[in-house]
């Protein structure tokens, strides 16, 4: 049977949400990433990556190479004057590996397995022709998957999110803190880079779960206890904030009651996205 289910075949149609139901994963889907204007990828706890046609819902490729759940995913393109643009996917897993996949044929291009901890986030810096992995430390890699540099051990919990800024800077969410790093070319004639911490922002009261760039001037962070902070991406100052703490007025001397559902003011910001408008 086809993996594409048109709404109305087996369930009641909701005209305000679903158009197609895409089936294939055997566990929770945690990641969706756009590849180009007509393809996207999905990944999750079953350790499998699926490439889909976004217009028809057709499953294009089933990418298997990880032994455990997918923990991060990123897409990027590569081209030069002699060839047409090619699209690739980076995936990280709890098996402490990172794989590069070719979206044209679904083949595994290269696999890196030298990590000492699980990679929890990946980001590609197209302007610098490098990509970053975040786990217990921050690593900088070139397109050939050569390790160019890395930070010292940052945290056992790991970097939860990464985002690129102007002027060769990146932000890394590490627990409650937001660490700003700058990438600087090596002094020698090699194609290497050095990474330096330039600022540490400690405005959040709980762990930062989401981090997104709005444009070259603004980025936003969200925390476990519902804090939303808007930042300036050039000088990293706080521009606006909205806090929605869990039972902030509760009496701490009283034993909390067990509740089966969240109250309206218990809002955790798990994910943020931007439509680039």
C-alpha positions, 0 to 999 in steps of 0.5 A: 500500500502507498505510504501516502494517505489522502485525508478522507480515505481513513480519517475525518478531513480537517480543512485547516490543517492536513492535506496528506498523511505520510507514513513510514516512520516506526517511532516518533518523528522529531525533525523536519528539514527543507532540502529545496523547493520540492523536497524535505526530510524527516527523521526521529527516534527510529534512526531512519531518515526519509526523503519526501516529495513535498508536493505529492507526498511520495517517499523518495528515499529511505536512508539507513545508517544509524544504529540509534535515534536521530538527534540532529539534522541539517541540509546544505547545498554544494556547487561550483562553476563546473557542476550543477547544485547538489543537495546533501543532508547531515544527520547525527545520532545517539550512536555518536556518529554523523553521516553525510547523505546525497539527496540525489541518490540517497547514498551515504557519502561519508560517516564520522564516528570520532565523537566522545558524546552525542551530537545534539545539533548541527548547523552549516555556515555556507558563507565560510564553507564549514559546518558545526557540531554541538555536543559536550563541545563545539566542533568546526568541520570542513566539507571533507569532514576534516576536524578544523578546531573545537572548544574545550569541554563545555558541558556534560549536558551538551549544546542544545541549539546552534544558530549563525550570526553575522561577522562569523559568529555563532550562538550556542545554547548551553543549559541556561546560558547562551554562549557567543563564539567567533570563528577566526581564520588560522594565522598560518597558510592552512584553511583552518579556523580557530573558535573563541568565546566572546560573550556569555548571556545569562538572562534565562532562568531555565534551560534554553530549548529553542534558538532561531535566527529571525534575520541578520539583525535579530534572533530569539530564544525560548526556555523550558519555563516559557521565557521568550527573549528577543535579541540583537544579533549584532551586539547581543543585547536583549531587545524584548522579553515575555516571561510565562513562569510555572506557578511563579506565585506559588507558596514554596512551603506548601507541598505541590499537588499532583496534577494530570494536566498543565494549567494555562500559565505552565507553558514550555517553549520547545520549538521556534521557527521563522517564516523569513518575512 
